[in-house]
Amino acid sequence: MRQSPNSIFIDTTTLRDAGLTLEALKGGIDYTYHILDMIDTTLIANDSYRLSQMMELANLSTFVGNLLGAGIANSSNGAFNRNGPHKYPDLLAQIEGGQDVEIKVALEDNKPKGHLAKPGYYLICRYTLGDELGNVVFRQRADVVWIWELRFGLLTDEDFNKSNTEGDSGKTAVVNKKGMKKLEIVYIDRDRMPFSSRSRVIREYHVLYSPKLDMP
């Protein structure tokens, strides 16, 4: 099973208050990788491309979100159930004091978006496309999904930039810069961040998040 040895899980009060645990998040990531690897193994064995090469990136992001949600629910010890397809929110709290959670996924350092701005608790997942060994080269996409960041927190209507312009495919609501800053980082894979090695962002992440792992 795939491992991310240089990854960090960060416990927060907001995470615990919503009923989520680091174990559930780790289970969600492990489940996502496990299912994606099983699919890719089957496809490659039948002389096909990997899943990421056969799907539009928007659809791949949706699929990653569905897997992550299912994995978190499976690893939550009954604290959450997965909602039905295309239903808001993605995770339904089953314990007293727990909070329903919506999952949004974006590629690289993009900001996630949805059709409508819906206030509530959000788990934001961002991923890169590296090779099967986990090598991620800046601005060179490969074909294996690697989750590099999870953020969690409460978003309000003001944390979305909304669009309903003529010619648009429909209403969209993108989590804005203010909203992304409000969300607390609860997981980071420092080896697979989608930035140049000389980037200021890389330096800031390394300063903020020490090499100590909060969980194995």
The 8 nearest C-alpha neighbors of each residue, nearest first, counted from 0:
[[1, 2, 33, 32, 29, 36, 30, 3],
 [0, 2, 32, 3, 29, 33, 36, 132],
 [3, 1, 4, 0, 29, 6, 5, 133],
 [2, 4, 6, 5, 188, 1, 133, 190],
 [5, 3, 6, 2, 188, 7, 190, 215],
 [6, 4, 3, 188, 189, 190, 7, 210],
 [7, 5, 188, 187, 3, 4, 189, 8],
 [6, 8, 212, 187, 186, 9, 188, 213],
 [9, 7, 186, 185, 213, 214, 10, 212],
 [10, 8, 185, 186, 213, 7, 11, 184],
 [9, 11, 185, 21, 8, 14, 12, 15],
 [12, 10, 14, 13, 15, 9, 185, 183],
 [11, 13, 15, 14, 16, 10, 17, 183],
 [14, 12, 16, 11, 15, 17, 152, 151],
 [13, 15, 11, 17, 19, 12, 16, 18],
 [14, 16, 18, 12, 17, 19, 13, 20],
 [17, 15, 13, 18, 14, 12, 97, 96],
 [16, 18, 98, 97, 15, 14, 19, 13],
 [19, 17, 97, 15, 16, 14, 98, 20],
 [20, 18, 14, 15, 17, 23, 21, 75],
 [21, 19, 23, 22, 15, 24, 18, 14],
 [20, 22, 24, 23, 25, 10, 8, 19],
 [23, 21, 25, 20, 24, 26, 74, 75],
 [24, 22, 74, 26, 71, 75, 20, 21],
 [23, 25, 27, 21, 26, 22, 71, 28],
 [26, 24, 22, 28, 27, 23, 21, 29],
 [27, 25, 23, 29, 24, 74, 28, 70],
 [26, 28, 70, 71, 67, 24, 30, 25],
 [27, 29, 31, 25, 30, 26, 67, 32],
 [28, 30, 26, 32, 31, 27, 33, 25],
 [31, 29, 33, 70, 27, 28, 32, 26],
 [32, 30, 28, 66, 29, 34, 67, 33],
 [31, 33, 35, 29, 30, 34, 36, 28],
 [32, 34, 30, 36, 31, 35, 29, 37],
 [35, 33, 37, 36, 31, 32, 30, 38],
 [34, 36, 32, 38, 37, 33, 39, 31],
 [35, 37, 39, 33, 38, 34, 32, 40],
 [38, 36, 34, 40, 35, 39, 33, 41],
 [37, 39, 35, 41, 36, 40, 42, 34],
 [40, 38, 42, 36, 49, 41, 37, 43],
 [41, 39, 37, 43, 38, 42, 36, 44],
 [42, 40, 44, 38, 39, 43, 37, 45],
 [41, 43, 39, 47, 45, 44, 40, 38],
 [42, 44, 46, 47, 45, 40, 41, 39],
 [45, 43, 41, 42, 46, 40, 47, 39],
 [44, 46, 42, 43, 47, 41, 40, 48],
 [47, 45, 43, 44, 42, 48, 41, 49],
 [48, 46, 42, 43, 45, 49, 44, 41],
 [47, 49, 52, 43, 42, 50, 53, 46],
 [50, 48, 39, 52, 51, 42, 43, 47],
 [49, 51, 53, 52, 39, 48, 54, 38],
 [50, 52, 53, 49, 54, 142, 59, 143],
 [53, 51, 50, 49, 54, 48, 142, 55],
 [52, 54, 50, 51, 48, 49, 55, 59],
 [55, 53, 51, 52, 59, 56, 58, 50],
 [54, 56, 58, 57, 59, 53, 51, 52],
 [55, 57, 59, 58, 60, 54, 51, 106],
 [58, 56, 60, 59, 55, 61, 54, 105],
 [59, 57, 61, 55, 56, 60, 62, 54],
 [58, 60, 56, 62, 61, 57, 54, 63],
 [61, 59, 63, 57, 58, 62, 104, 56],
 [60, 62, 58, 64, 59, 63, 65, 57],
 [61, 63, 59, 65, 64, 60, 58, 66],
 [64, 62, 60, 66, 65, 61, 67, 59],
 [65, 63, 67, 61, 62, 66, 104, 68],
 [64, 66, 62, 68, 63, 67, 69, 61],
 [67, 65, 69, 31, 63, 68, 64, 70],
 [66, 68, 27, 64, 70, 31, 69, 65],
 [69, 67, 71, 65, 70, 66, 64, 72],
 [68, 70, 66, 72, 67, 71, 81, 73],
 [69, 71, 27, 73, 67, 30, 68, 72],
 [72, 70, 27, 23, 74, 68, 73, 69],
 [71, 73, 79, 69, 75, 80, 74, 70],
 [74, 72, 70, 71, 75, 69, 76, 77],
 [73, 75, 23, 71, 72, 26, 76, 70],
 [76, 74, 23, 72, 78, 77, 73, 71],
 [77, 75, 78, 74, 73, 72, 79, 23],
 [76, 78, 75, 79, 93, 80, 72, 73],
 [77, 79, 93, 75, 94, 76, 92, 18],
 [80, 78, 92, 72, 93, 91, 77, 90],
 [79, 81, 91, 72, 90, 82, 92, 93],
 [82, 80, 90, 69, 72, 89, 91, 68],
 [81, 83, 89, 90, 80, 91, 86, 84],
 [82, 84, 86, 85, 81, 89, 87, 88],
 [83, 85, 86, 82, 89, 65, 87, 81],
 [86, 84, 83, 87, 89, 82, 88, 65],
 [85, 87, 84, 83, 88, 82, 89, 101],
 [88, 86, 89, 85, 101, 82, 90, 83],
 [87, 89, 101, 90, 100, 86, 99, 82],
 [88, 90, 101, 82, 87, 81, 102, 100],
 [91, 89, 81, 100, 99, 82, 88, 80],
 [92, 90, 99, 80, 79, 81, 82, 93],
 [91, 93, 79, 99, 97, 98, 94, 78],
 [94, 92, 78, 79, 91, 77, 80, 97],
 [95, 93, 97, 78, 92, 96, 18, 79],
 [96, 94, 97, 93, 92, 98, 18, 78],
 [95, 97, 94, 98, 17, 18, 16, 92],
 [98, 96, 18, 17, 92, 94, 95, 99],
 [97, 99, 17, 92, 100, 96, 18, 120],
 [98, 100, 91, 92, 90, 88, 120, 97],
 [99, 101, 90, 120, 121, 88, 89, 98],
 [100, 102, 88, 121, 89, 122, 120, 90],
 [103, 101, 122, 121, 123, 89, 64, 100],
 [102, 104, 123, 111, 124, 122, 64, 101],
 [105, 103, 124, 125, 60, 111, 123, 64],
 [106, 104, 125, 111, 109, 110, 60, 124],
 [105, 107, 126, 125, 109, 127, 108, 104],
 [106, 108, 127, 126, 193, 109, 125, 105],
 [109, 107, 106, 193, 110, 125, 105, 126],
 [110, 108, 107, 105, 106, 111, 125, 104],
 [109, 111, 174, 105, 108, 173, 112, 175],
 [112, 110, 105, 104, 173, 103, 174, 109],
 [113, 111, 173, 172, 174, 110, 171, 114],
 [112, 114, 172, 171, 115, 173, 111, 116],
 [113, 115, 171, 170, 172, 112, 116, 169],
 [116, 114, 172, 113, 171, 117, 170, 161],
 [117, 115, 172, 156, 159, 118, 114, 113],
 [116, 118, 115, 119, 156, 155, 154, 159],
 [119, 117, 155, 154, 156, 116, 120, 153],
 [120, 118, 153, 154, 121, 117, 155, 100],
 [119, 121, 153, 100, 152, 154, 101, 99],
 [122, 120, 101, 100, 151, 152, 102, 123],
 [121, 123, 151, 102, 150, 101, 103, 124],
 [122, 124, 150, 103, 149, 104, 102, 121],
 [125, 123, 104, 149, 148, 103, 105, 122],
 [124, 126, 105, 148, 106, 104, 107, 146],
 [127, 125, 146, 106, 147, 107, 145, 144],
 [126, 128, 107, 145, 144, 106, 129, 146],
 [127, 129, 144, 143, 141, 140, 142, 145],
 [130, 128, 135, 141, 143, 134, 133, 142],
 [129, 131, 133, 143, 132, 134, 141, 142],
 [130, 132, 133, 143, 129, 134, 142, 144],
 [133, 131, 130, 134, 129, 1, 143, 135],
 [134, 132, 130, 131, 129, 135, 145, 191],
 [133, 135, 129, 130, 132, 136, 191, 131],
 [134, 136, 129, 191, 133, 137, 130, 128],
 [137, 135, 139, 138, 134, 129, 140, 193],
 [136, 138, 139, 195, 193, 194, 135, 140],
 [139, 137, 140, 136, 193, 194, 195, 135],
 [140, 138, 136, 137, 141, 135, 129, 128],
 [141, 139, 128, 129, 138, 142, 136, 127],
 [140, 142, 129, 128, 130, 143, 139, 135],
 [141, 143, 128, 51, 129, 130, 52, 144],
 [144, 142, 128, 129, 130, 131, 141, 145],
 [145, 143, 128, 127, 126, 146, 129, 142],
 [146, 144, 127, 126, 128, 147, 143, 129],
 [147, 145, 126, 148, 125, 127, 144, 124],
 [146, 148, 188, 126, 187, 191, 192, 125],
 [149, 147, 187, 125, 186, 124, 146, 188],
 [150, 148, 124, 186, 123, 185, 184, 125],
 [149, 151, 184, 123, 183, 185, 182, 122],
 [152, 150, 122, 182, 183, 121, 123, 184],
 [151, 153, 182, 120, 121, 183, 154, 13],
 [152, 154, 120, 119, 121, 155, 182, 151],
 [155, 153, 118, 119, 158, 120, 178, 152],
 [156, 154, 118, 157, 158, 119, 153, 117],
 [155, 157, 158, 118, 116, 159, 117, 154],
 [158, 156, 155, 159, 160, 154, 178, 116],
 [159, 157, 178, 156, 155, 175, 174, 154],
 [160, 158, 174, 175, 173, 157, 172, 156],
 [159, 161, 173, 172, 175, 174, 162, 158],
 [162, 160, 172, 171, 159, 173, 163, 116],
 [163, 161, 171, 170, 164, 172, 160, 169],
 [162, 164, 170, 169, 167, 165, 171, 161],
 [165, 163, 167, 162, 166, 170, 169, 168],
 [164, 166, 167, 163, 168, 169, 162, 170],
 [165, 167, 164, 168, 169, 163, 170, 162],
 [166, 168, 169, 165, 164, 163, 170, 162],
 [169, 167, 166, 170, 171, 163, 165, 164],
 [170, 168, 167, 163, 171, 114, 164, 162],
 [169, 171, 163, 114, 162, 115, 172, 168],
 [170, 172, 114, 162, 113, 161, 115, 169],
 [173, 171, 161, 113, 115, 116, 112, 160],
 [172, 174, 112, 160, 159, 175, 111, 113],
 [175, 173, 159, 178, 158, 111, 110, 112],
 [174, 176, 178, 159, 177, 158, 160, 173],
 [177, 175, 179, 178, 180, 174, 158, 110],
 [176, 178, 180, 175, 179, 158, 181, 174],
 [177, 179, 158, 181, 175, 180, 176, 174],
 [180, 178, 176, 182, 181, 177, 175, 174],
 [179, 181, 177, 178, 182, 176, 183, 175],
 [182, 180, 178, 179, 177, 183, 152, 154],
 [181, 183, 152, 151, 179, 180, 150, 184],
 [184, 182, 150, 151, 185, 152, 181, 180],
 [183, 185, 150, 186, 149, 151, 182, 9],
 [186, 184, 9, 150, 8, 149, 183, 10],
 [187, 185, 8, 149, 148, 7, 184, 9],
 [186, 188, 148, 7, 147, 6, 189, 149],
 [189, 187, 6, 147, 190, 191, 5, 148],
 [188, 190, 191, 192, 187, 6, 5, 147],
 [191, 189, 188, 192, 5, 6, 135, 147],
 [192, 190, 189, 135, 147, 188, 193, 127],
 [191, 193, 194, 189, 147, 190, 188, 127],
 [194, 192, 107, 137, 191, 127, 108, 195],
 [195, 193, 192, 137, 198, 196, 201, 200],
 [194, 196, 198, 197, 137, 193, 201, 138],
 [195, 197, 198, 194, 201, 137, 202, 199],
 [198, 196, 195, 199, 201, 202, 194, 200],
 [197, 199, 195, 200, 201, 196, 194, 202],
 [198, 200, 202, 201, 203, 197, 196, 204],
 [199, 201, 203, 198, 202, 204, 194, 197],
 [202, 200, 204, 198, 199, 203, 205, 196],
 [201, 203, 199, 205, 200, 204, 206, 198],
 [204, 202, 200, 206, 205, 201, 207, 199],
 [203, 205, 207, 201, 206, 202, 208, 200],
 [206, 204, 202, 208, 203, 207, 201, 209],
 [205, 207, 203, 204, 208, 202, 209, 201],
 [208, 206, 204, 205, 203, 209, 202, 210],
 [209, 207, 205, 206, 204, 210, 7, 211],
 [208, 210, 211, 207, 205, 206, 212, 7],
 [211, 209, 212, 208, 5, 7, 205, 6],
 [210, 212, 209, 213, 7, 208, 214, 6],
 [213, 211, 7, 214, 210, 8, 215, 6],
 [212, 214, 8, 9, 211, 7, 215, 10],
 [213, 215, 212, 8, 7, 21, 22, 9],
 [214, 212, 213, 4, 8, 7, 6, 25]]
